[in-house]
Amino acid sequence: MSFERLNAYHIMWLFVFFDLPVTTKKERKVVTIFRKQLMENGFSMMQFSVYMRHCASYEAMEVHKKRVRKIVPDKGEVCMMGVTDKQFGDMEHFCSAQRQQMHIPTQLEMF
């Protein structure tokens, strides 16, 4: 039996970026539902229109991408991007021109 050791190049982060219309009450409701569905699927808000999710592997990330595809609203723009844990760790985060430690959402995984 062989075990593949998890490392920063196998663990993935999936980002969902979106720009959805919010001019009418109905459009705002669609955005609210989309955000809620992302959170129900384990995503955390990084910024108002940027959500992220930890994935144990590339294959797991593909499963979550498929789930997002099913909930994409009819109007607006949604993009997804996967990065390795190593790339995520190299990200610099600034808040009010001060460098901040990245807030990593709590993720429970059993091995």
Sequence and secondary structure as in RCSB ss.txt:
>XXXX:A:sequence
MSFERLNAYHIMWLFVFFDLPVTTKKERKVVTIFRKQLMENGFSMMQFSVYMRHCASYEAMEVHKKRVRKIVPDK
GEVCMMGVTDKQFGDMEHFCSAQRQQMHIPTQLEMF
>XXXX:A:secstr
       TTT EEEEEEEE   SSHHHHHHHHHHHHHHHHTT EEEETTEEEEEESSHHHHHHHHHHHHHH  SS
SEEEEEEEEHHHHHT  EEETTEEE           
